[in-house]
């Protein structure tokens, strides 16, 4: 009788804990991220780099000669310091530097540099060929049945085989416990 109670208790514990273990195995494990390393900013004669508050971006990043582009940046200067944008491919508009015009230069990649006092911020800009029209979008004709994005099972194999193996293990242990309980009663 004592053996029956022990076996029944073990079987009940497996039945209670197995679903939790199966669900835990089905969730993807996360890996701890690497510790952050400290980086030091380069030192300048007047102190650390602080004048460029937002790095320079040009929108759009590629255009044809004659096109208008916009500049986005943040610059904080001291009195008597100048702010300018220089590039062989873009002439900044006047007044201010919110917009510029692409010059008639050879197609290719050019650098665009923001001078914010003694500090700079550089980005890349691509000049496209002048005479070519914009490429046309090609319509793709769908083939086959429509794809709605649904799947019949887990997309990334997120532990379904492990959960099935855990469930089979629970059933095997539970079945073994019942067999042992019956044998103990017959004695």
N, C-alpha and C positions, 0 to 999 in steps of 0.2 A: 504494500500500500504506500509505503514511503517512497519507493521508486516511481510509482505512478504519479505522485504529487510533484516530484522533482521534474520528471519528464514533461508533464503538463505545464509546469511553470516555465520551463525553458522554451517549449513550443509557443506559449502565449507571448513570451518576451520577443521571440523572433517575429511573430505575426505583428506585434505592435511596432517594432523598430525597423522592420524591413522596408515599409513604404517610405519612411523618412530617409533611409540610406539610398533607396532607389532614386528619390527626387534629388538628393544631394549629389548623386553621381551624374544626374542628367544636366545639372547646371554647369556651365563652363567654369573652369578654375581660373582665377585671376592670378597673375604673377606680380610680385611686388615691383614697383618701379625703382630704377636705379636712383641712388641718392643724388640730389642736385649738387653740382660743383659750383663753387664760387668763381665768377669771372671778374677780372679787374678791367676797368675802363682805362684807355691810354691817357697819360697825363700830358697836358699842354702847358706852355709857359704861363698862361693866365689861370690855370686850374683845370678841373676835369671837364670833359666834353658835355656841355649842357645847352648850348645855343640852338642846336637842331632838335626841336621838340618832337617833330614828326618827320619821318624820312620822306623824301621826294618821290612822288608817283606821277606818271604821265598817262592820261586817259584820252583816247584809246592807246594801247601800247604799240600799235602799228597803223600807219596811214600813208596815203599818197601825197605827193607834193601839192601844196595849196590847201590842204585840209587844216582845219582848226582843231587844236588839242587843248586840253585843260591840265593845269598843274595843281597838285595838292601837296602841301607841305606845312610844317610848323617851324617858325624861326623866331628866336628872341635875341635881339642884338643890343649892344651897349651903344651909348651915344657916339656919333662919328664913325660907326661901322656901317658897311654897305651890305646890301642883299642883292644878289644877281643870279640869273640862270643863264648858263652858257652851254651851247651845243652847236655843232656844225650842221645839224639837221633841222633845228627849230629856232625861229626868231621869236623871242618873248614879245607880247603885246605891250603897248603903253596906254595908260598908266597902270602900274602894278604888274603883277605876274600871274594873274589868274588864267590867262589864255596865251597861246602862241600859235604860229603858223608854220607848217612844214615847208622847208625850202626845197628848191629844185636841185637835189643832189642825187648822186648815184645810189640805186637801191642797195640796202644792206642795214646792218646794225650800227647804231651810233650811241655814244654816251651823252647823257644830259646831266649836268652837274649844278647843284644848288650851292652857292657860296653864301654862307650865313656868318658874316664876320670872318674869323679865321678858320671856321669849321666848314666841312662840305658834306653833301649827300649826293650820291651818284646813282642813276638808274639807267637802264637800257631802253632804247627806242628803235623800232625797225621802220625804215622807209621802204614802201612798196613801189613797184614799177609804175611809172606815170600813165602810160597809154593803155594798159590792160584793164578791161572792165572787171568788176568784181565777179568772182566765180559764182556760177548759178548753183542753186541747191538742186540736187538730183532727188526726185521722188522715188522712194523705194516701195515697190509693190509687195505687199505682204503675201506670203505663201503659207499654206497650211491653216490649221485651226488657230483661232485667236488664243493668245497666251494671257491669262488673267493673273498670273503671279502665284497661284496657289500650288501647293505641293501635296503629295500623298504621305509625306513623312518629314522627319527633320531634315533641314537643308544642309546643315553642317555636320551631321552625324553626332549630335550633341548627347551622346551617352545612351542612345536607345538600346544598343546591344548590352551595355552594362546593366541597364535597368531590367532588361529581360532576364539576364543571368541572375540578378539578385532575386527576382520574383521566383525563378525556378528553384533557387537555393532555399528560399523560404518554404516553398511547397514541399521540397524534399525533406527538410528538417521537420516540418509539421507532420508530414506523412510518417516519418520515422518515429516521431514521438507518439503518434496514435498506435502504430504497430507495437511499440514497446509497452504502451499502456495496456493493450489487449493481452499481451503475453503475461504481464504482471498479474492481471485479473485471473487468468486461467490457472495459475499456480496455486 
